[in-house]
């Protein structure tokens, strides 16, 4: 509700900008043409991931990961981290924050392990692992358009090295700080006792998962994931997958289908934000940012641009930070640096990314209390290390191929 209210205020502010001539009406049409496919993709993927969660796909995988952890905390942590990375890369950071966080908490609690190192890995990887593909983050989809509509493979060719670094650095930090917790062991459960919903036979919980829905949804995801990197327009792939799942659920579990599957608040918020940020371009704000962000493609200039994105993300939010600085990212290398700043930098302030807010909300609902002060202290260490290391690798790998 809070997000919807902010979105409504932003839409009104954007309408005022159009009415007063600050934002030319012709530019609104250009903006809609650019944003509509992105919003279509967001809606399609949200429906897919919500229905996948209802089918028990995430819970089923998490239950197997607990078994494969072989009773060792560090192995379970690495497996769940891998799950978070794959979820973020192929299904987006918000999917990881919203749907994977409850699964991670449930698995670690059932195993009798401390939640914090697992929860931190989930939210940090939701942000930092979102560099590899356009589908991983809304900022990436915007950047793909800014780069002339390059294919997902070309996008990955630019961002693969910094993406690896952005995943490894936070994990190394957690491995060092929480090394005591990660040395613990837990009771192993035979895979035959794991129910389709991710629980165990004899354990309290909800009704067993519908196996037809589980298998059918898993099959749709197995087809969707390669389609997302095939070059087919993303909104078409996501929309087709959502359509198939809607039909499947209409037959097997129609009660799940309701308007809440569509992320109305997010759509309202992003629509208003796009309008307002577009209007700020006509009052000279990008030029002001340009004084701090540099202009060249040397390591120093790339770090300045990435720092601008990271600082802007932690002051306002990573989406407006990207939109405001996008005019300064006038080459693939500079676009990559900006993406590192706005994707790997939002680890300090709670509002720096929507995924972080969603993650904390899910934890609070499960009575997992993590103070924002402690989160910010860790972030003040991890974010700069991650951004600097990733930009350095970007300059070394992509810079040499320019």
N, C-alpha and C positions, 0 to 999 in steps of 0.2 A: 504494500500500500504506500509506504514511504517513497519507494522508487517511482511509483505512478504519479504521486503528487509532484515530485521534482520534475518529472517528464512533462506534466501538464503546464507547470510554470515555465519551463523552457520553451514549450510550444507557443505559449502566449507571447513570450519575449521574442521568439523568432517571427511570429506573425506581426508584431509591432515593428520589427526591423524591416520586414517586407513592405508594410503599409507606409512607413515613413521614407522609403526609398533607400535606406542604408544597404539593404540586400536587394539587388535588381531581380524582378520577377523572372526574367529569362534565366538567371542562374539557379532559381529554384527548380525549373524543369530539368536542367543539367544535373542538379544534385539528385533529384528523384530517379533519373535514368541510371545514375551510378549506384544509388543505394538500394533500389528496389530488388535487384537480384540477391544482394547480400542479406536483406531482411527475409526474403523468401527462403534462403538457405538456413538462416537462424531458426525460422519457424519449423522447417522440415526436420532439422537435426534435433531440435528440442522435442518434437513429437516422437521421433525415433528413440532417443535416449530415455525419455520418460516411459515409453511402452516397453523398452528393453529392461528397464528396472522392474516394472510391474510383472514382466514375464519371469524374472528371477535370474537373468543372465549374469549380472554383476555378482549376485550372492553366490551363484553356482561356482563361478571362477574363483572367488575369494575362498570358498570352502576348500577347493582343490589346492589353492596356494598354501593354506594352513597345513594340509597333509604333506605337500611337497617340501615344506619347511623343515621336516624331519625333526621337529622338537627343538630346533635351534633358532633363537630370537633373531640373530643377525641374518640368517638365510631367509626367514619369513619377511623380515624388513626389506631385504633386497628384492624379493619376489613381489611384494606389494608396491615397492618403488617402481619396478618394471611395469606393473599393471597401471600405475598412475601415469607413467611416461607414455605408454601406448594409448591409454584413454585420452590423454591431453593431445597427443599428436593427431590422432584420427577422429576424435569426437569433440574436441575443444576443451579449453581449460575450465569453462563453467560446468561442463559435464562431470569432470573430475571432482570439482568442488562440491557440487550438489549431490551427485549420486554415489560417488566412490567414498566420500568421507564417512557416511554412516556404516558402510560395509567395513572399512578399515577399523573403525572404533569397535564394531561388533566382534570382528575376528580377534582383535588384540585383547578385548575383555574376556572373551571365551577362552583364550589361551592363557589368561592370567598375567599378561604383560603390561608394562607401562605404556600408556597411550601416546604420550607427548612426542617421542621420536618418530612414531609412525604418522601422527597427525601433522607434524611440521613438514615431514617429507612430502605428504600429500599436497599441502597448500603451496609449498615452495616449488615443487615440480609442476603443479598446475600452472604456475606463472612461467617459470624458466624453461620448461620443456615445450613451450608453445611457440618455438621459433622455426620449426622445421618445415611445416606445410601451411598453405593458405588457410586450410580449414581449422587449424589449431587455435586461431585467435582472430577476433574481429579486426584487430589492427592489421593482421597479415592480409586479410581479404582486401582491405583498403589499399595496402601497399602493393598488392598484386595488380590492382587497377592502375596505381601510380607508375608501375613498372611496365605499362603497356600491355597488361593482360598476359604475362608470361605463364607458361604451363606450370603445374605443380612440380614437375621434375626439374624444371629450370629454377624454380624458387628454392627447392631443396638443394640444388647444386650451389646456390649462393650461400645458404644458411647452414649447411650440414656441420661444418666445423665449429662455429660458435654455438650451435645447438648442443653438441656433445659437451663442450666446456660448461655451458650453462646448466647442464644436468649433473655433471660430475662435481663441480665446486660445492653446491649446497649439500650434496650427499656426503662429501668428505668432511664438511663442517659437522654435520650431525653425527657421523661415525666417530669423530674425535670427542665431541662434547658429551655424547651419550654412550660412550664405549662401555661403561659399566652395565647399563640397561641392556645393551645389545649382546652382552655375553651370557645373558640368562637363557634358561631352557624352559620348555613347556611340554605338557603332556601331548603325545601324538595320538591321533584318532584314525583308525583304519578308514580308508576311503569308502569302504562298503557301508559305513555307518553315517556317511554324510548325505543328508537329504537334498533333493533338488533345489530347495530354497536356501541352501548354504548352511543350515543348521546341522544338528546331529540327531540320530535316532534316539528317541527318549528325551530330547531337550524340549523345553518349553518354547513356543513360538507360534507363528501363524500357520495357516493351512498349507499343505504341500503345494509346490508349484505345479501348474498344468504342463505336463510334458510336451503336449502338442504345441502350446505357445512357446515353451522354452526352446524346443528344437527349431520351430519355424522362425522365431525371432533371431536365433543364432545364425540360421541360414541366410536371413536377410542381411544381417551385419556382415557375414562373410562375403557376400556379394558387394555390399555397399563400400567397404573399406578400400578395395582396389579401384572401385569406380571413382572414388574421391580423388585419386591421384592419376586418373587416366586421361584427363584433359576435357572430359565431358563437363559442361557447365554445372557448377556445384549445386545450384538450386534445383536443377533437373534430377540429379542423382538423389539428393536428400528428399525431394518431393516424391519421387517414385517409391523410395523405401518407406516413407511415411504412409503413402497411400496403401501399399501392400499390408503394412502392419495394422492400419486402421480397419481394413477388410477382415484380417485375421482375428482381431480383437472383437469386431462386431459379431462374428460368428461364435467365438469361444467365451468372451467375457465382456459383453456390451456395457456393463455397468461402469467399466473403467473409463469409457469414452465420455468426455465432457469438455466444455470450453476452456477449462483450466489447463488443458494440455498445451494451449498456445500461450507463449510468454507475453501477455498483453502489457504488463508493466515495463518489461525490458524494451518492447517495441516502442512504447510511448516515450520512454526515457531517451532511447537512442535517436528517435526521430527529432525530438526537441533539441537534443544535443547537436545533431548535425546542422540544424538550422542556425542555432546560436553561434556555433563555431564558424560556420560559413560567413555569417555576418561580421564576425570579428576580423576576418581577412580584409574587409573593406575599410577598416579603421586603423590599419597599419600595425596590428599586433605581431604578425609574422616578421615584419621588418625589424621590430624591436628585439624579438628573440634571436634574429640573425646576428646581432651584435655579440651575442654570447656563444652562439653555436658554431662559429667558424664557417669557412667556405670550401676549403680544399679537401683532399682525400688522403693527406698524411695522417699518421697515427694520432698526432695531437689534435687535429681538426675532427677526426672521427670520434675521439674520446670526448671532445667538447660537445658534439652533437648528441652522443649517447647520454652524457651527463645532463644535458638539457632535457632530454626525454625522461630520464629517471627522476630528476628533480621535479619536473612538471607533473609526473604521475603521482608522486608522493605528496604534492601540494594540492592537486585537484583530483585527477583520476587519469589512468593511462590512455583512455580513449580520446578525451579532449586534448591531452598532451600530444598525442600523435597527430591529430588533425591540425592543431595549431602549428606544429613544426614541420608538417609534410611539405610545404613549399620550399623548405630548406634542404630537403632530401632530393636533390636534383640528379642523382646518379644511383645505380644499383648499390655501389659501395656505401654511399651515404644513407640510402634507405635501409640497408642492413644494419648500420650503426644505430640509426634511430630506433629500429625495431628491437635491438638489444636493450636500449635504454628503457623503452616503454613496456617490454615483456619481461625482462630479467631484473629490472630495477624496482618494480613495485613490491618490495618486500619489507617496507618500513611502516608506512601509515596504513591503518585498517581500510581506508577508503581508496587506496592506491589502485586497486582493481576490484571489479565486481565479484570476481571469483573469491577473493579473500573475505569479503563481507558474507558471501553465501556460505563459505566454509565455516566461519565463526558462528553463524546462525545455526548451522546444523550441529555443531559441537554443543552450543548452549542448550539446544533441544534435547540432547542426550546427556546433559549434566556433566559435560567435560569443560572445566573452567580453565581458560588460558588468558592471562592478563595481557592487555595490549602493551603495557610497559615492557614486559619481558619479551614480547614478540618484537617490539621496535628495537630493543637493544641487540637482539640477535640479528635483525635485519640490517642494522647499521654496520654490522661487520660483513655479513654475507653479500648484501646487494653490491657494494663497491667492488669487492673481490670478484664477484661473478661478472659484472659489467666490464671491468677493465680487462679481465682475462679473455672474455669472449670477443671484445673489440680487437684486442691484440691478435687473436687467432684469425678473425675476419680479415684484418689488414694483411696478415701473412699469407692466407690462402686465396681469398678472392682478389686481393690487390695484385697478386702475382699473375692473375689471369686476365686482368683488364686490358 
